Amino acid sequence: MKLFNIKSLFAFVVSCAALCSAACSDDDGIDNRELEYGYVQFKLYKEASYPQTQDAQRLTRADQTDHMVDQLDYLSQACKLRIRLLSGSTTISQTLTLSATSSEAAEFGLRSDKLELMAGDYQIISFILYDITDTPIYSGTVSDNRLSVVAGGLTIHDLTANVAPRGKVRFNLVKDISELTGKWNATRSSSRNREYTFDEIAYFDVSVHKIDSDEEEITFTNLKANFDVHFDEENAESDKFGYQTSSITCDSLLFLPAGNYEITGLVTYDTNKLLLETISGGIPEKYNFTVSDNETIDAKAPVTMQEADEYIQDGYALKAIWEALDGPNWYYGGEDYNKGCNWDFNKSPDLWIDQPGVEVHSNGRVAKLVLSEFGISGDMPAAIGQLTELVELYLGSHSDTNTGTYDPMLDQSKSLEDRNRNRLAYNKQYLAATHIQPQMSYPCALALKEHNLTSPAIYLYEQGYTENQIFDRKSGRQIEIQPKDVIAGRFCNNLKSLPDEIGNLTKLEYLYIANSPISKIPTTIANLASCTLLEIYNCPNLHGLPQEVGEMPALVQVNISCNQGTAQHPGWTADEIYQSIGYLANGKSQDLIQMFYARDNNLEKFPEDVKKMERLSLLDLANNKIQGVIPALGNNFMPSELYFENNEITGFGTETVNGRRIFCNTDNLETFSASYNKLKKVPDIFTSDTPYYVSSVSLGYNEIDGFENQDNGQYQGINVTTFTLSGNRIKTYPACMAKSQSRISYILLAGNGLEGFEKDCFTSPKPENQANLISIDLTYNRIKELPDDFHAGNMPYLYGVDLSYNAFSKFPWEPTDALTLTVYAVRGQRDDNGNRCLKEWPTGIYKHTGLRGLYLGSNDLRKVDDTISYLIYNLDISDNPNITFDATDICYYWQAGAYTLTYDKTQNIINCPEMLE
């Protein structure tokens, strides 16, 4: 005890000296460690995964308590470590806390708190592990029981415990394609009762058993599946470069005791957790796997692809079709898929259904096959009959090469249900794009636009065309702007024939065959019991439809257009077309067909069998050679769209029904187009004595000089929104429209050589009927003055009036008393000698508060001594070479972009120098 005190005193003196030295020294490297002490830290590992550099020894049973075990279940059970050390003759016993970041991490090792000891050598006698309740659960010693504590240092010493060895396994489902031959076989054994595609697997159970043991089978359930298509980097199926396959992974990491395992069972489920397949036994040994302690392994469980599954056979059929139709040389030229793409079969056969132009049902069966614009060539093989779930088949269509017409029925982004539901509306949209009606002048179109109105007569303006692009400005005649489908005789593919097996496609709803030299359609087409849409377009070598189309019971839409052929490929004769129409009109779909296209053919007379299709809503016979008078279709014929333009029709027959002359029932009629024919008179086939309006009646560019029954006062009138009579020979504006109490919203009488007006031509017995007129296009005529009844009393709601390219020598003020007048045009007035004859500016026009557009270009206006209203923000004064125009009133608005002034920089524009820059 006396020695301890002397040592303590000596230590105290040394410490004080050190402090004094530190206070006077500039040395920053001070060592503050306790030079006689160090630290030791113990790390505890599992014996099974620890490198065997030391042998762990368990204490004998006599040394253990009742709670202790020879083997721990998990290393994470150990929460404390009691270590017994021997230093010389002194025994040291210390309890330390064990820790890890998580229970899972604990299986890879535990770390004790640091223990401070005097520097020196120590011997580990034994250690005891305690659980979270401080109950001893394991004890042991180690053969490598020597450790040295370094003064001021840290010594790490490893301990091991006998813990049940475990590893992690991640299960992946792989395909076994050993039974797949890759060849379509029409005669094969039946498939299993419940077919499913590999990607339908959403969940699975897997059972495993430790090999050569009596342990019970272990089953993991409800494992979530993740499907993925990827390259076969392991060459498991093929060593071809770029070969693709698919597999299913599971993100769950599952614990298994270490050992060798075999897979004994697999159960698969769909997204609704309904059973797909149960696989028990028979799994090849190559799928056995080994679990090692604290290691993760990916185990593979096979799912056998069945050769007889229909979706596999569909894939085989696609390859057979590809090979038969010169598939290696395909090059897609359309817009729905990647330019230049082709089909690819360098992948697992179950993935062959995944191709551009192919869509499948949820069960993997082919639902849609689009071969348009791939450049197919050859005879369609019998394998097409395998695709018994096919709903849409496109072997070309009228819009191949995407020549400018948009057909919503061919929009591959729209669902079948949407197209069926909106079939009539989509066909009307397509017809509006392909049948360009005579257009009104730009000022009249602008007036409608200002009021958010539309009409077929402004369609081209809505598509971005300008007035100069639409009309020949010298004659006023409309330039042909006719977006075309594929023209006659231009083949986009080389399809030569279809097999009888096409009749197997009993669920097919849409069948398109177009732009090919195909010469025969099999009689088995009669078996297409679900087909609602049939298109045979630009197939001149067919020379008509087979009689068996009459056996098709569900047709709603039929298109046999553009089969007129060429000199090299003579098309369908008129008789062949009549015969084809007869098959349809007298067939099983007689009462179902609602849309029928037969334009761009060789028809010479109207096919009267059409009358038998009484549900027909849309009839397109444009661009044929139909001559003479079209016979009356009768009161039971109630169409909504009739297109007869570009023929040689001279009239429309009538029959009397309830005292009225009718061509057909017009209660549902929306469009009647007979422009570009040889009509002499406006046919008297409508009536104003009805609550119904026709949206558009187009009779432009005929030889019309008047109205039927105009002279005897028996004209029945018409209720129509857009009435087009442009490009005819009507010299005098007729009074029969007003007298018959017609209700017309927009009338186009451009380019008729109109010189005058019949008396009271704007005065109706029912003024409210005449008040419907809101737009009138009288351009390119020879009018010199307006009649007295052209005023707001008769037409109080005028929006647009265009009197351009006439012969007014004085400004016609009559339309301006309509407060609603929005756009007024009086451009290009010339006298009989071709001289500019309008020289006066309409002084005071600025007072018209409703006017938004005033077009006075191409006249001989002089000095403008008037207020210029900023409200008339569309003003045309161009091509007035002698004008002096003071822009003071509108210069600011023009600079701000709120005013459109059409002018020439050579004109005398004053007080706005920016306009001349």
C-alpha positions, 0 to 999 in steps of 0.5 A: 500500500505504501508502494502504491502511494509512492507511485501515485505521488510520482505519477502526480509529479510527472503529470505536473511537469508535463503540464508545465512543459506543455504550457511553455512549448510550441509543439502541437503534436501532443500525445494525451493517451494513457500510455499504460492502457489500451483497448480491446474490441470483440467481433462475433461471427458465425462459425459456418461462414467464418474463415477456418483459421481458429477452432471454436470450442463449445463448453461441455454440458456440465459447464452450461446452464439450462438455458444454453444451447449448442447452436443458436438459431440466429446470431441476432439473439445475442445481445451481450457478451461476457468475456473471461480473461486471464492476465498472469494470475489475475482473472478478469470478467467483463460484460459488453454490449453487442450491436449491429445496424439491423437484425439482418446485418447481425448475421454477418457479425456483431461488434462489442463495446470497447474494453479498456485494459492495462497494456499486456498479454491476455488469455481468453478463458471463455465467453458467454452470450446473453439474450435481450433478457440477460439470460445466458444462451450460449457459452464457448471458448476459442483455441486462438485465445491469446491477445495483446493489448497495446498501450494507447491502441485498439486490439480487435479479436474475433470470436465465433459461435455455432449458429445455424447456417442460412443464406438468401435466395431470389427466385426467377422464373425462366422459360423452358422452350425445349418443346417448341419447334417454331413451325406452324402445324395445321394438324396438331394435338389439342392444347391444355385447358387453361392457356396463358402467356408467360407475361400473365404470371403476376404471382407465384408459389414455389416449393423446395426440398433439401436434397437427401434429407428428411426435412419437410418441404418449404413453400414460399407463397404469394411472390410478386412477379416482374416480367421483363424482355431482355437479351439472352446474355447467357445464351440459354436459348440461343447463341445468335447475336441480339437474341431476345428472351424474357424472364420473371424476377422476384424482388423478395430475398428469402432465407433458407438453411444452408444446403443443396435444394431441389425445386419440387413445385411451382404454382402460378397466378394472374393479376387477380390471383386466379390460378394459372397452372400447378407444376409438381415434380418432374423439374430437371436437376439442372435447376437444383441450387445450393444455399451457403451461409450468408450468401445470396443466390439466384435460383431458377424455376422453369415454366414450360412453353407448350407447343400446342398453345394457340398463342404460340401457334399464332406466332408460328403463323405470323412467321409463316406469313412473313416468310410467304410474303417476302418478309426479309425485304419488308420496309415499312413506309407509313407513319404508325410505326418506325420508318423502315421497320420489319418483323423480328424473329430473333427471339423466343418463339413465345415473343413472335407475336410482338411485332410492329403492326400486330396487336394481341388480346390479353390471352396472347392471341392475335387481334389486329394484323396491319400489313399495309405499307410493309411492301408485302409480296406473294400469296397469303399462306394457309397459316392466316387461318390460324388467327381465329381470334383476329378482329382487324386485318389490313392488307392495304387501305385507301390511305396507303402512302398517307397522301393527305387524307385523314381517316379516323377509321384507320387511326390505329391509336383509336380503339375498335370500340371507339371506331364502332361507336363513332363510325358514322361521325368518323366517316363524315369527317373523312368525307369532309376531307376528301370531298372539298366543296366549293369555297366561299370568299375569304371575307365571308369566311372571316365573318363566320370565323368572327362568330365562331361558325363553320361550314364545308364552304370554309374548310380549306381556310380552316386547313390553312389555305389562303384565298390566292391558293383556292381561287384563280384570281382572274376568273374566280374559278376554284382551283382543284385542291382535292386531297387524294387517296391512292390513285387507280392503278398504283399498287402499294403491295404485290399481294397475289391471292388469299387462301380458302382458310381466310374463312376461318376468321369468323371473329373478323370485324374489319377487312381491308384489301387494297392497292394490290394485283390480287385477282380472286377472293375465296368463296369462303369469305361468306364465312366471315360472320362478324365482318362489319367493314369490308374494303376492296380498294384499287384492286382492278384485277378482281373484276368485281366481288364474289357472289358469296359477299351476299352471304356475309350477314353483318356488313355495315360499311362497304368500300369498293372505290377506285377499281376503275383500273388503267390501260395497263390494268383494266378495272371493273366494268360498269356491269361488274360493279352493278353485279357486285352492288346487286350481291350486297343489296340482295344479300344478308346484309341488305338491311344493315349496310349504312355506308357505301363507297363506290367512287372513282369507278366506271359506273355509267348509270345509277345502280338502282339496287342501292334503293334496296339498302334502305338503312343506307345513311352514306352514299358516295358515287363521286368521280364516276361516269354516271349520265342522265337523270338519277331515278327517285330513291323514294320516301323509304330511303333516308340518307344523311350524306349523298355525294354525286359530284364529278359525274355527268348527271343532268337531273334528279327524278322525283315522286310525289309523296303527300303532295310533295315532290321528293327525290328521297326522304330528306328528314335526316339529310345533312349533305347533298353534293352534286357539283361538277355535273351537267345540271341545267336547273336547281333540282326541285327536290327539297322543301321549305315546309319542314322543320328540318335543315340540310347542312350543305347543298352543293350544286356548284360548277354545273350549267344551271341557269335557274330553278325547276318550277321557278317560272310557274311559281311552284318551286318548293323551296329549301331549308339549308345552312350552306347553299352553293351555286357558284360557277353556274350561269344564273344571270338574274338572282331569282326571287323563288327562294324568297317566295317559297319561304326558303330558309338559307343561312349562307348562299354562294353565287360567285362566278355566275355572270350575275347581272341583276335581281328579280323583283322582291328577291329578298322579300319573303311572305315570312320575313323571319325565314328571310332573316336566316340569311347571314352570309352572301357571296356574290363575287365575280359577277357583273352586278352594278347595283343592289335591289331596293329590298337588300336591307336590314329590314329583310336581312337583319342579321347579316354577318358577311357580304362580298360584292368583290369583282363586280361593276359598282361605280358607287359604294353600295351602302345597302348592306351596312344598315345591318348592325350585325354586319361584320365583314364587308368586301367591295374589291376589284370593281371594273366597268364593262371595258375593264377599267377601275370604276369605284373611286369614292371612299365610303365616308363615315363607314367608321360609324358602323360599330359592328364592322370588323373587316372592310375589304376595298382593295384593287379599286381606284380610291383617292384621298381618304378624308375620313376617320379610320376606326380601330374597331375595323381591324381588318382593312384592305386598301391594297392595289389602289395606286392613287390613294392617299391614306392617313394612318394616324388613327390606327398606327398605334394599333398596327404597331401593337399587332392589333390591327391588320392593314393590307396595303402596298408600300408604294402607296401614299401612306402618311403619319405612320412612317413605320409602315413604309420601313 
